[in-house]
Amino acid sequence: MGWTFDELRAAVQRPLGDPGPSRPVIVVNDLRDDGVHLVVDLEAGGAEERSRRWELAFPSVEGDLTRMPLDHAALIVRANIEEWWDTRGQYPEGMPCVAQKRLG
């Protein structure tokens, strides 16, 4: 692995595409792989709402991510976070394969 999870966390801060008025504000506080899940502690909120703190646990992708350049790994993680945000209302039980916990 040519990068650390702290470097990945910093790289994941960049939103995908051009910012727009409906784009969520997402701040990743911590990102770690516990061997089973990629755990992301973040704050997220839309333009019209207050940010809330969440913990997301994605199936572990450490083996796949660590073989990639940092910018590719960050793109995958950020895309997963934004997909969770964009579809969270469609899944009353939570997005499939993603454990979510509201922290505050």
TASUL-V658640 format. One record per residue. SS is DSSP state (H for helix, E for strand, L for the rest). OMEGA is omega in whole degrees, 0 to 359 (none if undefined). D_FIRST is the distance of its C-alpha to the first C-alpha in Angstrom with 1 decimal. Layout:
ss=SS omega=OMEGA d_first=D_FIRST
ss=SS omega=OMEGA d_first=D_FIRST
This chain:
ss=L omega=181 d_first=0.0
ss=L omega=181 d_first=3.8
ss=L omega=179 d_first=5.6
ss=L omega=177 d_first=7.5
ss=H omega=174 d_first=9.9
ss=H omega=177 d_first=12.7
ss=H omega=177 d_first=11.5
ss=H omega=179 d_first=11.3
ss=H omega=180 d_first=14.7
ss=H omega=181 d_first=16.2
ss=H omega=181 d_first=15.2
ss=H omega=181 d_first=16.8
ss=L omega=184 d_first=20.0
ss=L omega=178 d_first=21.1
ss=L omega=177 d_first=23.6
ss=L omega=175 d_first=23.7
ss=L omega=180 d_first=26.7
ss=L omega=177 d_first=29.6
ss=L omega=178 d_first=30.6
ss=L omega=183 d_first=33.9
ss=L omega=181 d_first=36.4
ss=L omega=181 d_first=35.2
ss=L omega=178 d_first=31.5
ss=L omega=171 d_first=30.2
ss=E omega=183 d_first=29.0
ss=E omega=177 d_first=25.7
ss=E omega=180 d_first=24.0
ss=E omega=181 d_first=20.9
ss=E omega=182 d_first=21.5
ss=E omega=180 d_first=18.6
ss=E omega=181 d_first=15.7
ss=E omega=175 d_first=14.2
ss=E omega=181 d_first=13.5
ss=L omega=181 d_first=16.2
ss=L omega=178 d_first=15.3
ss=L omega=183 d_first=18.0
ss=E omega=166 d_first=17.7
ss=E omega=186 d_first=15.7
ss=E omega=183 d_first=18.3
ss=E omega=174 d_first=19.2
ss=E omega=185 d_first=22.0
ss=E omega=170 d_first=23.7
ss=E omega=182 d_first=27.1
ss=E omega=176 d_first=28.6
ss=E omega=178 d_first=32.0
ss=L omega=182 d_first=34.0
ss=L omega=184 d_first=36.1
ss=L omega=184 d_first=39.1
ss=L omega=179 d_first=37.7
ss=L omega=177 d_first=36.4
ss=L omega=176 d_first=32.7
ss=E omega=182 d_first=31.9
ss=E omega=182 d_first=29.0
ss=E omega=167 d_first=27.2
ss=E omega=178 d_first=24.6
ss=E omega=176 d_first=23.0
ss=E omega=177 d_first=21.3
ss=E omega=173 d_first=19.7
ss=E omega=184 d_first=19.0
ss=L omega=178 d_first=15.5
ss=L omega=185 d_first=13.1
ss=H omega=181 d_first=9.8
ss=H omega=179 d_first=9.5
ss=H omega=184 d_first=10.4
ss=H omega=187 d_first=8.7
ss=L omega=177 d_first=5.1
ss=L omega=184 d_first=6.4
ss=L omega=169 d_first=8.1
ss=L omega=183 d_first=8.8
ss=H omega=183 d_first=9.3
ss=H omega=177 d_first=13.0
ss=H omega=179 d_first=13.0
ss=H omega=180 d_first=11.2
ss=H omega=178 d_first=13.7
ss=H omega=180 d_first=16.5
ss=H omega=181 d_first=16.1
ss=H omega=180 d_first=16.1
ss=H omega=179 d_first=18.9
ss=H omega=177 d_first=20.9
ss=H omega=178 d_first=20.8
ss=H omega=181 d_first=22.1
ss=H omega=176 d_first=24.7
ss=H omega=176 d_first=25.8
ss=H omega=181 d_first=26.4
ss=H omega=184 d_first=28.4
ss=H omega=185 d_first=30.4
ss=H omega=187 d_first=31.3
ss=H omega=179 d_first=31.7
ss=H omega=181 d_first=35.5
ss=H omega=184 d_first=35.7
ss=L omega=181 d_first=34.5
ss=L omega=180 d_first=36.8
ss=L omega=182 d_first=34.8
ss=L omega=180 d_first=31.4
ss=L omega=180 d_first=29.1
ss=L omega=178 d_first=28.5
ss=L omega=179 d_first=25.2
ss=E omega=173 d_first=24.6
ss=E omega=180 d_first=26.0
ss=E omega=178 d_first=27.3
ss=E omega=177 d_first=29.0
ss=E omega=183 d_first=30.9
ss=L omega=180 d_first=30.5
ss=L omega=none d_first=33.1
